[in-house]
Amino acid sequence: MSAAKIAPPPIDVGDAEPTLYVARLEPYRSLDERGFLIVMLVVAAISFVCGTTFLLMGAWPVFGVFGLDVLAIWWAFRMNFRSARAREEITVTPSLITVLKVDPAGRAAEARMNPLWTRLDKESIEDYGLQRLMLRSRGDGVEVGGFLHTAQREELADGLGSALSTAKRGVVRSAL
C-alpha cells in the first residue's frame, strides 16, 4: 500500500484551484514477482522430490497430487497478485472531492462530492480501532481505504478530516 500522501501546501497559480489533499491507495503485497518465482521454484522442487520418492515406492498417483498442489499454490498467488491491481485515488480541492476506485479488473468508478456538504463518518471498535471510513454527501456514501490496515486507515482519516475542515473554512487566496 502506498501510504496516504498529503499534497504540499496550496500554491496559487492563477485561476487553478489549490489541492488540499491527495492520496493514492494500493493494497500492500510483501511478495514481488521475483520473490514469487523463488517461492514457486522451491515449492516445485520439494514437490518433485517428494513425488519422485512416492513414485519409486510404487504410489504413482501421489506424484500427480503433488503436481496439483503446485498448480493450486501458483493459482492462489496469481489471484492474490490480481487483487493487488485495485487502487483508490482521493483528491480534495476547495470545491470538489474526487474518489476514483479501480477494481482488479481495471473497471473504474468515480464519485464526486462538494466538500461543503461532505462529512467523514468513522466506525470504530474500541479493541480494534477504526474499522470503516466513509465520505457521505447528501445521503450518498463512498467507503474509502477498505483494504488498509487500521493504523493506515486512521492516518487517512486524519488527512481527510484536515482537508475537509480546510475546505469548509475556506482557502485564502492572495492577489499578487
CYANA upper distance limits for C-alpha pairs under 8 A (distance plus 0.5 A):
  1 MET  CA     25 LEU  CA      6.49
  1 MET  CA     26 GLU  CA      4.82
  1 MET  CA     27 PRO  CA      4.95
  1 MET  CA     28 TYR  CA      4.40
  1 MET  CA     29 ARG  CA      7.85
  1 MET  CA    148 LEU  CA      7.98
  2 SER  CA     24 ARG  CA      7.08
  2 SER  CA     25 LEU  CA      5.93
  2 SER  CA     26 GLU  CA      6.08
  2 SER  CA     27 PRO  CA      8.14
  2 SER  CA     28 TYR  CA      7.94
  3 ALA  CA     23 ALA  CA      8.16
  3 ALA  CA     24 ARG  CA      8.02
  3 ALA  CA     25 LEU  CA      7.08
  3 ALA  CA    152 GLN  CA      7.56
  4 ALA  CA     22 VAL  CA      7.98
  4 ALA  CA     23 ALA  CA      5.16
  4 ALA  CA     24 ARG  CA      6.74
  4 ALA  CA     25 LEU  CA      6.94
  4 ALA  CA    152 GLN  CA      8.27
  4 ALA  CA    155 GLU  CA      7.85
  4 ALA  CA    156 LEU  CA      6.51
  5 LYS  CA     21 TYR  CA      8.11
  5 LYS  CA     22 VAL  CA      6.57
  5 LYS  CA     23 ALA  CA      5.62
  5 LYS  CA     24 ARG  CA      7.84
  6 ILE  CA     20 LEU  CA      8.22
  6 ILE  CA     21 TYR  CA      5.69
  6 ILE  CA     22 VAL  CA      6.14
  6 ILE  CA     23 ALA  CA      7.30
  6 ILE  CA    159 GLY  CA      7.41
  7 ALA  CA     19 THR  CA      7.28
  7 ALA  CA     20 LEU  CA      6.88
  7 ALA  CA     21 TYR  CA      5.64
  7 ALA  CA     22 VAL  CA      6.01
  8 PRO  CA     20 LEU  CA      8.43
  9 PRO  CA     19 THR  CA      8.48
  9 PRO  CA     20 LEU  CA      7.72
 10 PRO  CA     18 PRO  CA      5.37
 10 PRO  CA     19 THR  CA      6.45
 10 PRO  CA     20 LEU  CA      6.91
 11 ILE  CA     18 PRO  CA      6.54
 12 ASP  CA     16 ALA  CA      7.63
 12 ASP  CA     17 GLU  CA      7.92
 12 ASP  CA     18 PRO  CA      6.93
 12 ASP  CA    173 ARG  CA      7.16
 12 ASP  CA    174 SER  CA      7.97
 13 VAL  CA     17 GLU  CA      8.32
 17 GLU  CA     93 THR  CA      7.14
 17 GLU  CA     94 PRO  CA      7.68
 18 PRO  CA     93 THR  CA      6.63
 18 PRO  CA     94 PRO  CA      7.76
 19 THR  CA     91 THR  CA      7.80
 19 THR  CA     92 VAL  CA      6.64
 19 THR  CA     93 THR  CA      5.27
 19 THR  CA     94 PRO  CA      8.04
 20 LEU  CA     91 THR  CA      8.20
 20 LEU  CA     92 VAL  CA      5.94
 20 LEU  CA     93 THR  CA      5.76
 20 LEU  CA     94 PRO  CA      7.66
 20 LEU  CA    163 ALA  CA      6.12
 20 LEU  CA    166 THR  CA      8.22
 20 LEU  CA    167 ALA  CA      8.20
 21 TYR  CA     90 ILE  CA      8.22
 21 TYR  CA     91 THR  CA      6.22
 21 TYR  CA     92 VAL  CA      5.53
 21 TYR  CA     93 THR  CA      7.63
 21 TYR  CA    159 GLY  CA      7.66
 21 TYR  CA    160 LEU  CA      7.61
 21 TYR  CA    163 ALA  CA      6.45
 22 VAL  CA     89 GLU  CA      7.95
 22 VAL  CA     90 ILE  CA      6.14
 22 VAL  CA     91 THR  CA      5.08
 22 VAL  CA     92 VAL  CA      6.99
 23 ALA  CA     88 GLU  CA      8.39
 23 ALA  CA     89 GLU  CA      6.19
 23 ALA  CA     90 ILE  CA      5.61
 23 ALA  CA     91 THR  CA      7.11
 24 ARG  CA     87 ARG  CA      7.66
 24 ARG  CA     88 GLU  CA      6.28
 24 ARG  CA     89 GLU  CA      4.97
 24 ARG  CA     90 ILE  CA      6.97
 25 LEU  CA     87 ARG  CA      6.03
 25 LEU  CA     88 GLU  CA      5.53
 25 LEU  CA     89 GLU  CA      6.75
 25 LEU  CA    145 GLY  CA      7.62
 26 GLU  CA     84 ALA  CA      7.67
 26 GLU  CA     85 ARG  CA      8.13
 26 GLU  CA     86 ALA  CA      6.96
 26 GLU  CA     87 ARG  CA      5.17
 26 GLU  CA     88 GLU  CA      7.17
 27 PRO  CA     84 ALA  CA      6.09
 27 PRO  CA     85 ARG  CA      8.38
 27 PRO  CA     86 ALA  CA      7.53
 27 PRO  CA     87 ARG  CA      7.56
 27 PRO  CA    147 PHE  CA      6.69
 27 PRO  CA    148 LEU  CA      7.36
 28 TYR  CA     84 ALA  CA      7.85
 29 ARG  CA     81 PHE  CA      8.47
 29 ARG  CA     84 ALA  CA      7.58
 31 LEU  CA     35 GLY  CA      6.09
 31 LEU  CA     36 PHE  CA      6.80
 32 ASP  CA     36 PHE  CA      6.64
 33 GLU  CA     37 LEU  CA      6.75
 34 ARG  CA     38 ILE  CA      6.89
 35 GLY  CA     39 VAL  CA      6.64
 36 PHE  CA     40 MET  CA      6.57
 36 PHE  CA     77 PHE  CA      8.31
 37 LEU  CA     41 LEU  CA      6.61
 38 ILE  CA     42 VAL  CA      6.76
 39 VAL  CA     43 VAL  CA      6.62
 40 MET  CA     44 ALA  CA      6.40
 40 MET  CA     70 VAL  CA      8.21
 40 MET  CA     74 TRP  CA      7.54
 41 LEU  CA     45 ALA  CA      6.50
 42 VAL  CA     46 ILE  CA      6.66
 43 VAL  CA     47 SER  CA      6.52
 43 VAL  CA     70 VAL  CA      7.23
 44 ALA  CA     48 PHE  CA      6.44
 44 ALA  CA     67 GLY  CA      8.46
 44 ALA  CA     70 VAL  CA      6.60
 45 ALA  CA     49 VAL  CA      6.68
 46 ILE  CA     50 CYS  CA      6.60
 47 SER  CA     51 GLY  CA      6.24
 47 SER  CA     66 PHE  CA      5.99
 47 SER  CA     67 GLY  CA      7.55
 47 SER  CA     70 VAL  CA      7.78
 48 PHE  CA     52 THR  CA      6.40
 48 PHE  CA     63 PHE  CA      8.16
 48 PHE  CA     66 PHE  CA      7.78
 48 PHE  CA     67 GLY  CA      8.22
 49 VAL  CA     53 THR  CA      6.75
 50 CYS  CA     54 PHE  CA      6.93
 50 CYS  CA     63 PHE  CA      8.35
 50 CYS  CA     66 PHE  CA      8.37
 51 GLY  CA     55 LEU  CA      6.56
 51 GLY  CA     62 VAL  CA      6.78
 51 GLY  CA     63 PHE  CA      4.68
 51 GLY  CA     64 GLY  CA      8.11
 51 GLY  CA     66 PHE  CA      6.52
 52 THR  CA     56 LEU  CA      6.63
 52 THR  CA     63 PHE  CA      6.99
 53 THR  CA     57 MET  CA      6.89
 54 PHE  CA     58 GLY  CA      6.90
 54 PHE  CA     59 ALA  CA      5.75
 54 PHE  CA     60 TRP  CA      7.00
 54 PHE  CA     62 VAL  CA      6.95
 54 PHE  CA     63 PHE  CA      7.12
 55 LEU  CA     59 ALA  CA      5.77
 55 LEU  CA     60 TRP  CA      5.00
 55 LEU  CA     61 PRO  CA      8.28
 55 LEU  CA     62 VAL  CA      7.73
 55 LEU  CA     63 PHE  CA      6.60
 56 LEU  CA     60 TRP  CA      8.29
 59 ALA  CA     63 PHE  CA      8.12
 60 TRP  CA     64 GLY  CA      7.96
 61 PRO  CA     65 VAL  CA      7.09
 62 VAL  CA     66 PHE  CA      6.82
 63 PHE  CA     67 GLY  CA      7.08
 64 GLY  CA     68 LEU  CA      6.79
 65 VAL  CA     69 ASP  CA      6.74
 66 PHE  CA     70 VAL  CA      6.95
 67 GLY  CA     71 LEU  CA      6.82
 68 LEU  CA     72 ALA  CA      6.57
 69 ASP  CA     73 ILE  CA      6.72
 70 VAL  CA     74 TRP  CA      6.65
 71 LEU  CA     75 TRP  CA      6.64
 72 ALA  CA     76 ALA  CA      6.67
 73 ILE  CA     77 PHE  CA      6.81
 74 TRP  CA     78 ARG  CA      6.73
 75 TRP  CA     79 MET  CA      6.76
 76 ALA  CA     80 ASN  CA      6.76
 77 PHE  CA     81 PHE  CA      6.68
 78 ARG  CA     82 ARG  CA      6.61
 79 MET  CA     83 SER  CA      6.77
 80 ASN  CA     84 ALA  CA      6.96
 81 PHE  CA     85 ARG  CA      7.60
 82 ARG  CA    104 PRO  CA      6.48
 82 ARG  CA    105 ALA  CA      8.44
 83 SER  CA    103 ASP  CA      8.40
 83 SER  CA    104 PRO  CA      5.60
 84 ALA  CA    104 PRO  CA      7.31
 85 ARG  CA    103 ASP  CA      7.60
 85 ARG  CA    104 PRO  CA      5.30
 85 ARG  CA    105 ALA  CA      8.21
 85 ARG  CA    106 GLY  CA      8.19
 86 ALA  CA    101 LYS  CA      8.14
 86 ALA  CA    102 VAL  CA      5.91
 86 ALA  CA    103 ASP  CA      5.08
 86 ALA  CA    104 PRO  CA      5.03
 86 ALA  CA    105 ALA  CA      8.40
 86 ALA  CA    106 GLY  CA      8.02
 87 ARG  CA    101 LYS  CA      6.52
 87 ARG  CA    102 VAL  CA      5.82
 87 ARG  CA    103 ASP  CA      7.29
 88 GLU  CA     99 VAL  CA      7.46
 88 GLU  CA    100 LEU  CA      6.07
 88 GLU  CA    101 LYS  CA      5.04
 88 GLU  CA    102 VAL  CA      6.78
 88 GLU  CA    144 VAL  CA      8.08
 88 GLU  CA    145 GLY  CA      8.08
 89 GLU  CA     98 THR  CA      8.32
 89 GLU  CA     99 VAL  CA      6.26
 89 GLU  CA    100 LEU  CA      5.55
 89 GLU  CA    101 LYS  CA      7.09
 90 ILE  CA     97 ILE  CA      7.77
 90 ILE  CA     98 THR  CA      6.20
 90 ILE  CA     99 VAL  CA      5.12
 90 ILE  CA    100 LEU  CA      6.97
 91 THR  CA     97 ILE  CA      6.23
 91 THR  CA     98 THR  CA      5.72
 91 THR  CA     99 VAL  CA      7.18
 92 VAL  CA     96 LEU  CA      6.55
 92 VAL  CA     97 ILE  CA      5.04
 92 VAL  CA     98 THR  CA      7.05
 92 VAL  CA    115 PRO  CA      8.27
 92 VAL  CA    163 ALA  CA      7.26
 92 VAL  CA    164 LEU  CA      8.17
 93 THR  CA     97 ILE  CA      6.81
 93 THR  CA    167 ALA  CA      7.53
 94 PRO  CA    115 PRO  CA      7.43
 94 PRO  CA    166 THR  CA      8.30
 94 PRO  CA    167 ALA  CA      5.10
 94 PRO  CA    168 LYS  CA      8.13
 94 PRO  CA    170 GLY  CA      7.52
 94 PRO  CA    171 VAL  CA      7.35
 95 SER  CA    114 ASN  CA      6.37
 95 SER  CA    115 PRO  CA      6.72
 95 SER  CA    116 LEU  CA      8.20
 95 SER  CA    167 ALA  CA      7.85
 96 LEU  CA    112 ARG  CA      7.20
 96 LEU  CA    113 MET  CA      6.25
 96 LEU  CA    114 ASN  CA      5.43
 96 LEU  CA    115 PRO  CA      6.41
 97 ILE  CA    111 ALA  CA      8.49
 97 ILE  CA    112 ARG  CA      6.08
 97 ILE  CA    113 MET  CA      5.52
 97 ILE  CA    114 ASN  CA      6.61
 97 ILE  CA    115 PRO  CA      6.56
 98 THR  CA    110 GLU  CA      7.46
 98 THR  CA    111 ALA  CA      6.31
 98 THR  CA    112 ARG  CA      5.19
 98 THR  CA    113 MET  CA      7.12
 99 VAL  CA    110 GLU  CA      6.10
 99 VAL  CA    111 ALA  CA      5.63
 99 VAL  CA    112 ARG  CA      7.00
100 LEU  CA    108 ALA  CA      7.25
100 LEU  CA    109 ALA  CA      6.34
100 LEU  CA    110 GLU  CA      4.92
100 LEU  CA    111 ALA  CA      7.02
101 LYS  CA    108 ALA  CA      6.07
101 LYS  CA    109 ALA  CA      5.76
101 LYS  CA    110 GLU  CA      6.76
102 VAL  CA    106 GLY  CA      6.16
102 VAL  CA    107 ARG  CA      6.03
102 VAL  CA    108 ALA  CA      4.82
102 VAL  CA    109 ALA  CA      6.97
103 ASP  CA    107 ARG  CA      6.04
103 ASP  CA    108 ALA  CA      7.03
111 ALA  CA    142 VAL  CA      8.00
113 MET  CA    117 TRP  CA      8.10
113 MET  CA    118 THR  CA      7.29
113 MET  CA    137 SER  CA      6.95
114 ASN  CA    118 THR  CA      6.77
114 ASN  CA    137 SER  CA      7.99
115 PRO  CA    119 ARG  CA      8.28
115 PRO  CA    164 LEU  CA      6.62
115 PRO  CA    167 ALA  CA      6.91
115 PRO  CA    168 LYS  CA      7.31
116 LEU  CA    164 LEU  CA      8.33
116 LEU  CA    167 ALA  CA      7.58
116 LEU  CA    168 LYS  CA      5.94
117 TRP  CA    137 SER  CA      6.10
117 TRP  CA    138 ARG  CA      7.35
118 THR  CA    135 LEU  CA      7.02
118 THR  CA    136 ARG  CA      5.93
118 THR  CA    137 SER  CA      4.94
118 THR  CA    138 ARG  CA      7.99
118 THR  CA    164 LEU  CA      8.36
119 ARG  CA    135 LEU  CA      6.37
119 ARG  CA    136 ARG  CA      5.90
119 ARG  CA    137 SER  CA      7.10
119 ARG  CA    164 LEU  CA      8.35
120 LEU  CA    133 LEU  CA      7.65
120 LEU  CA    134 MET  CA      6.32
120 LEU  CA    135 LEU  CA      5.35
120 LEU  CA    136 ARG  CA      6.93
120 LEU  CA    157 ALA  CA      8.31
120 LEU  CA    160 LEU  CA      8.28
120 LEU  CA    161 GLY  CA      7.32
121 ASP  CA    133 LEU  CA      6.39
121 ASP  CA    134 MET  CA      5.53
121 ASP  CA    135 LEU  CA      6.81
121 ASP  CA    136 ARG  CA      7.63
122 LYS  CA    130 LEU  CA      7.29
122 LYS  CA    131 GLN  CA      8.14
122 LYS  CA    132 ARG  CA      6.38
122 LYS  CA    133 LEU  CA      5.38
122 LYS  CA    134 MET  CA      7.02
123 GLU  CA    130 LEU  CA      6.48
123 GLU  CA    131 GLN  CA      6.16
123 GLU  CA    132 ARG  CA      5.52
123 GLU  CA    133 LEU  CA      7.03
124 SER  CA    128 TYR  CA      7.91
124 SER  CA    129 GLY  CA      5.80
124 SER  CA    130 LEU  CA      4.73
124 SER  CA    131 GLN  CA      5.81
124 SER  CA    132 ARG  CA      7.51
125 ILE  CA    129 GLY  CA      5.77
125 ILE  CA    130 LEU  CA      6.98
125 ILE  CA    131 GLN  CA      7.31
128 TYR  CA    150 THR  CA      8.30
129 GLY  CA    150 THR  CA      6.81
130 LEU  CA    150 THR  CA      6.24
130 LEU  CA    151 ALA  CA      8.41
130 LEU  CA    153 ARG  CA      7.34
130 LEU  CA    154 GLU  CA      6.87
131 GLN  CA    150 THR  CA      7.13
131 GLN  CA    153 ARG  CA      8.44
132 ARG  CA    143 GLU  CA      7.78
132 ARG  CA    144 VAL  CA      8.42
132 ARG  CA    145 GLY  CA      8.41
132 ARG  CA    146 GLY  CA      7.21
133 LEU  CA    143 GLU  CA      6.25
133 LEU  CA    144 VAL  CA      6.27
133 LEU  CA    145 GLY  CA      7.39
133 LEU  CA    146 GLY  CA      7.95
133 LEU  CA    153 ARG  CA      7.98
133 LEU  CA    157 ALA  CA      7.68
134 MET  CA    141 GLY  CA      6.70
134 MET  CA    142 VAL  CA      5.97
134 MET  CA    143 GLU  CA      4.85
134 MET  CA    144 VAL  CA      6.50
135 LEU  CA    141 GLY  CA      6.03
135 LEU  CA    142 VAL  CA      5.78
135 LEU  CA    143 GLU  CA      6.90
135 LEU  CA    144 VAL  CA      7.85
136 ARG  CA    140 ASP  CA      6.05
136 ARG  CA    141 GLY  CA      4.70
136 ARG  CA    142 VAL  CA      6.99
137 SER  CA    141 GLY  CA      6.87
145 GLY  CA    153 ARG  CA      6.62
145 GLY  CA    156 LEU  CA      8.13
146 GLY  CA    153 ARG  CA      8.49
148 LEU  CA    152 GLN  CA      6.42
148 LEU  CA    153 ARG  CA      6.24
149 HIS  CA    153 ARG  CA      6.58
150 THR  CA    154 GLU  CA      6.74
151 ALA  CA    155 GLU  CA      6.82
152 GLN  CA    156 LEU  CA      6.71
153 ARG  CA    157 ALA  CA      6.65
154 GLU  CA    158 ASP  CA      6.71
155 GLU  CA    159 GLY  CA      6.83
156 LEU  CA    160 LEU  CA      6.56
157 ALA  CA    161 GLY  CA      6.34
158 ASP  CA    162 SER  CA      6.60
159 GLY  CA    163 ALA  CA      6.70
160 LEU  CA    164 LEU  CA      6.52
161 GLY  CA    165 SER  CA      6.66
162 SER  CA    166 THR  CA      6.68
163 ALA  CA    167 ALA  CA      6.63
164 LEU  CA    168 LYS  CA      6.62
165 SER  CA    169 ARG  CA      6.47
166 THR  CA    170 GLY  CA      6.55
166 THR  CA    171 VAL  CA      7.30
167 ALA  CA    171 VAL  CA      6.97
